[in-house]
Amino acid sequence: MTADDSFGRLDDDDYPAYTMGRAAEMLGTTQGFLRAIGEARLITPLRSEGGHRRYSRYQLRIAARARELVDQGTPIEAACRIVILEDQLEEAQRINAEYRRRDESSAPSASA
C-alpha cells in the first residue's frame, strides 16, 4: 500500500478509523453505550486484527443520533429502532426521487 492509498482513507466515511475509547470520547458517551447500540444492531463495528472494535465516521454519526434520542429520555432499544427507521425512510425517499427523475427525463415531451 502506498502513502497515497493510506491518505485516501482519511476521506472515506466507512473506514473504521476510531477505537472504541476514542469513539466514546468523541460522542461524549461511554463504551457501554457503544456496546449497547451494537447489541441492538444499530451499528456493527468492524474488528481489528486483535479483535478490538473500530468505528467509522458514518457509524459515529448514527451513534450520535441515537445518543440524542437517549438523552431526551427515549429507551436505548427504541432510539435504535427510530434511527434505523429514519435511515430506511431517507433511503426510500432518495430512491423515489431517482425514479421520478428518470421518469421525467424519459417521458415524451408534450407538444402543442
Secondary structure by P-SEA (a helix, b strand, c coil): ccaaaaaaaccccccccccaaaaaaaacccaaaaaaaaaaccbbbbbcccbbbbbcaaaaaaaaaaaaaaaacccaaaaaaaaaaaaaaaaaaaaaaaaaaaaaaacccccc
